Amino acid sequence: MSRIAVIGAGPMGLACAYQFVRQGHAVTVFEADDRLGGMSASFDFDGVLLERYYHFINLPDTHLFDLLRELGLEDTLRWVPTKMGFFRRGKDGKARLHPYGNPLALLRFSDIPLFTRLRYGLHVLACKHLKDLSPLDAVSAKDWITRWEGPAGYDLFWRFLFEKKFFELADPLSAAWIASRVRRVAKSRKSLMEERLGYLEGGSQSLLDVLAGRIREMGGDVRLSCPARRLVHAGGRLTGVEWSEGVEAFDAAVSTVPLPLLDGLLPDSPPAYGEKLRQCRNVGCACALFRLGRPLTDNFWVNVDVDGWDAPGVIEYSNLRPMDRSYVYVPFYMPQDHPKWAADTATLLAKGREILAGINPAAAATEEAARLFRYTYAQPVCPPRFQAQLPPYATGIDGLYAADTAHAFPEDRSINESVRIGRELADLVG
């Protein structure tokens, strides 16, 4: 039996720690926050437990399904037919909400030329059947989309999504990354006309609580409000973790915090590993959440392409998980050095209200409460040849391994991918 530290109590860290205790190891999880979850953490919104940042489950999420079965949680998984919309200005200059996300809606989307719509639809269909995404890693997303859909397709369907999420980092991005996102959603359909997304009764918190409970029941220790300060090593081997009460000895450690934070925990990393670590970029997310007295739309997801509105879309979570009020997320993604990242809470909530009022003024007027949450390292930036840029799980220090959601590549970050990575890390060490 080895003494193993896991840094971070998000889905990846907890999945890793759970695997370790099942293997018979003594595990301690260090979490800086006062709650489980990382970006999947929940909060009490006036008596309703909600995630700070929106999450949903797709039909291809097999790693998550396996874990739910192991924990006896498979009966808490719910599937819902969901809709998608597209809010944009038409040729007449008026902004409208269009049905979107199925072939019939695409054919009726008359604001965009028919040939461009057809090319877009064929491209999405082709993505569903992609097997190996590795050849696309060397190609820029813009070039790949333009080859399939033409310049008009890129400009009308994609440019605003990239630019409102990554700003000056929007080009180039790896085509493999966006292809995997399209493929995952395309495969989450019951039929050509019906998208199906899932959620857990009790939200992601139900999974996190059971995982942490099992870890503790099997002898592990999950410490909240307990940040690791430094990963200690000597002679090329991990020896311990420094935290508020000193240095605690461990035989091995796994870090699951964002890679930019690992650089601070391991300032004296091996040069080759440290160089790769510092190449990894993320954009932050300031996510506004509004509770409304009536629905904004009947869509779960609405893409938003309106000049001056910085959010790429709005997510009406209550159209996935049935609730007695409407809960709408408005995410503002941007690099941490962008001037707008420094905007205060009131300014960002006001921008969110502007978007809601533009989509449905009557619904926006029923606002009952609002919150804003910030996650500094929310979305990895994946340029072409990102797979070669990623640091390996092994840090070059014996007994020390690390990963974050960037290691989901070419898939995008999700609880499903975090579960997969967490288990791979545990198997690698154990």
N, C-alpha and C positions, 0 to 999 in steps of 0.2 A: 504494500500500500504506500502510495506517494502522497505528499502534501502538495496540493496544487492550488494556486491562486487564479481566479478569473477576474479580470478588470472589466466592469460594466455589467449591469443587470437588465439589459434590454433582451429582446427575444434571442439574439445570438448568444449572449453571455449565459443566459439561463439554460438554453438548449445544450450548450457546451458543458455547463456545470452539472446538469441532470445526467448527461452521458457519463461524466466522470464518476459520479456517485454510484451509478449503476455498475461501473467497472470496479468498484470497491475502493476508490481513492477518497482521501480526506480533502474536502474542497471548501475554500473560503471565497466568497464573492464580494468584491468591493464596489460599491455604487456611490457616486458623489451626490446624486439627487436624493430627495427624501421619499422617493417612491420608485417602484419598479417600472421598467418599460423603455427608458430612453425616449426615442421619438414616438414610441407606442404608448407612452404614459397617459393615464387618464386623470381627470380632475372632477370635483363635485361642482356641477353647474346648477346651483340652486336646487339641489336635491336629485339631479339627474347625472349619472356617471357617464362622462363623455371623454373621448380621446382628445388630447390637445391638437393633434394633427390627424387628418382623415386617413382611414385604411379601409381596404375592401379585399375580398378573397375572390380569386379566379378559379375556374374549373381545372386548369392544369396544375394547381398548387399541391402536388402529390406529397411533398415532404411535410407540409403542414398537416395534411390529412393523416399521414402515418403517425405523427406525434399525437394528434387528437385521439386516435384510436388507442394508442398506448396509455393515455391518461384518462380514458373513459369519457372524453368530451365530444365524441363524434355526434351525439344527439343534440348538441347545442348549436350545430352548424345549420344555418338557414340560407336558402337560395331564393332570390327574388328576381323577377323580370324587371330590368331597368331600362331607362330611356336616356338618350343623349340629345343635347341641343347645341345650336351654334348661333351666337348673338353677334351680328356684324352689320355694318352699314351697307346698304344696297346701292344700286346705280343712281337712285334718286337722292342719296345722301341720308336717308332715314335708317336708323338702326332698328333691326327686327330680330326676334327669336325664331329660328328655323328648326324644325325637326331634323334630326341628324343621326347617323349611326346605323342606318339600314339601307338596303338598295332602293326601296321605294322613296324614302326621304331624300336620298341623294339625287334621284331622277327628278324630283320636284323642286330641287334647289336651284331655281331659275336665275338667281343673281350671278351664278358662276357659269361660264360657257359649258355647254353639254359635253363637248369633246374633252375638256379638262376634267369634268366630273367622271366621265367614263374611264379616263386614264388613272385617276385617283382610285376609283373602285377596283379596277383590275390589279393595281399595285397592292392594295390592302389584301385582296384575295390571294395574291401570290405570296405575300408575307406569311399567311396562315400555314402554308405548306413548305416553308423553308426548313431544312434540316440542320445544315452546318452553317453557322453564322460567321465562322472564323475568316473566310475570304473577305467579308465586308468590313472587317476591322481596319483594313488598310485604306478604305475608301471614305471620303468625307460624306456625311449625311446629305449635305446640300447637293453634291454632284450625283449621288445615287438617286435621290428623289427626283432631281431634274431629268435624269435619263429616263426614268419611268413616266413621269407626269408632266414634263416640260417645265420651262421657267414659270409659266402661269400657275401650274399646280403647286410648285414650291412657294410662290409668293402668296397664293390665296389660302392654302391649307396649312402651311407649316412655318413660314418665316416668323409670324407673330408669336407662335408657341415657343420657338427657340429663343427669340430675342427677348421675350418677356420673362423667360426663366433664367437665361444665362447672360443677357446683356452683351458686353463686349467679348465674352467667351463663347458666343453662340456659333461661331464658325472659325475653324472646323470642329465638328463633332464626329465621332465614329458612327458610320452607317450601321454597324452591328448593334449598337446600343438602341437606336430608334427602331430597328427591325425587330428586335426582341420584344419591345414594348407593344408594337402593333400585333405581333404574333400572339402574345399572351392574351390580349383582349379579344382578338379575332377567334381564338380557341375557346373563349368563355361565352359560347353561344349555344342555346338549345336548338336553334334553327337559324336559317339565313336572316330571318326577320326578328328574332328574339335574342337579345343579350341577357345573360344571367350572371349576376354577381352575388357574392355571399358575405355574411357577417356572422359573428358569434353572439349568442344570447349573453348579455352582460358585457359585450365588447371584448377587445383584446385583453382587458384587465382580468377576465375570467381565466384565460390561458396563463397569463403571467402569475396570477395568484396560485394556481394549482401547481405550476412548475416550481415556484419558490417553496411551496408547502412540501412537495415531494422531496426536494433537495434537503430541506431541514429534517424531515422525517427519517431520511436515510443517513443522517449524521453530518450533513453539510451546514455551512454557516453563510447566511446572506445578510450582509451588513449595509444598511441604508444610511445616508448622510455620512458616508465614510469614504472619502476620496483617497485613492492611491496617490502618493506624492512622487514616488520615484521607483523604478524597477532596478534593483541592485544586482550587480553581477561582479564576478571576480574570476580571473584566470580563464575568461572566455565562457563562463557558465553562470546561469541565473542562480542567485543565492537567496534572494528575498524580496519583499515589498516594503517600502517605507510608507507609513501612514502616520496619523496624528499621535499614536502612542509609541512610535519608534519603528525599528526595522524588525519585521517578522520573517522568520526563515521559511522558505518553501523549496521544494525540489524542482518545481516547474511552474510556469505561469503562462496564461493566455490573455492577451489584451484584445478586447472587442470594442474599444472606444474609437471614435473617428481618428483616422491616421494622423491628421494634423495635431491632435492632442497627444498621441503617442510620442511625437517628437519631443514634447516637453517632459514626458515621463522617462525618456531614454535619451538624454542629451548627448551621451557618449556612445551612441550606437556605432556598429561597424561602418566604416566609410561607405562601402558600396550599398549597404542597406539604407543608410541615412540619406544618401543621394536620391534613391528611389522614393523614399518616404516624403522628402521635401518637394518632389515633383507633383505630388497628388494635390489637386485643387478641388474645392467644394464651393458651392454657393449656399448662402444662408436662406432661411425661410422665416418671415414674419407672418404668422398665420392668424387672420382675424376670424372669429367665430361669432355669428349672430343668432339670437333666438327671436323668431318672428311669430306673430299670432296667427298667421295664415301662410300657405305655401307660396314660395316665390315662383316656382314653375312645377311641372310634373316630371322634370328630369333629375336624374342623379348627378349628371355631369353636364356642364354647359361650357363649351369653348367660347372665349370672349376676345373678339378682335375689334377693338375700338381705340382709336388714337387717344392717348392721354390716360388710358386706364392701364395700370401697370400689371394687373393680375392676368395670367393667361386663361383663367377660367374660374368658375365657381362650382362648388360641390355641395349639393343639397342632400345631406346625409340622411335626413328623415324620409327621403324617397328610396332609401335602401332599407334602413331599419325603421319600422313603423313606430311613430312617436306622436304625442298629443300636441306638439308644437313643431314648427319648422326650424331646423338647425342647418345653417348655411356657412360653409367655410369659404373664405376668400384668401388664398395664399399669395403672398408677395415674395417671390424668389429674387435674389440678387447677390452679386459678389459682396463680400464683407467690406471691401474698400470702396464700394459705390456710395456716393453721397447720400442716397436715399436710405441706405441701411441705418444711418444715424437718426432717421426720423423718429419722433417720439410716438407713444401709443396713441394719443389723441389724433395726430396727423394721419396715421395709418388706418385707424378706425374710420376716420372721415372719408378717406379714399375708398374704403370698402363700402361705406354707405352710399357713396356716389354711384358705384357700380350697381348695387342692388336697386337703387332708385331708378337708374337708367333702364334696367331690365323690367322691373315691375314696381312702379311708384306706389301703388296701393298696398302691396305686400310690404315694401320697405317701410311704409309709414306705421306698420304694426310692430316695429321693433320693441322688444321687451328688455333685452339685455345683450351685452357684447363683451367679449374678452379678446385679448391678443397674446399670443405666445411666440417666442423667438427660439429658433434652433440654429446655432451658428454654422454648423457643418451638416447641412441637411441633404444636399444632393451632390454626389460626385460628378465632376466634369470629366467626360470620357472623350478625349480627342482621338483621331485616328492612331492606330497601333497602340491602343491603350493596354492591351493584354501584355505586351512586352514592357510597358512602363510600370505596371503594378508590382509592388514589392511582393515577394513570395511569403507564404505563411511563416517559414523559418526565418528568423531575424539575423542569423549568423552568430547568435549567442546560444550556446547549448541549453536546452530546456526552456527557451522563451520563444513563443509563437504569437502572431498577431494577424488580425484581419478586421475589416469593417465592411460596410455595405458596398464599397467599391468592388470587393471581391465577388460580388454577384455577377459581374460582367461576364458575358454580354447581356445577361438579364439585368433588369432594373431592380433597385432595392425593393424588398417586400419582406413580410414576416416569413413567407415560405422560403425565400432564399437565405434569410438569416438562420432559420432552423437548419437548413442544409449545411451552411458554412460552419455553424457551431458544432455540429456533429462531426464534420470532417476534421476540425481542429482537435476535438477530443480523441478521435481515432488515431490521429497523427501522433499525439503525445502519449496516449495510453497504451 
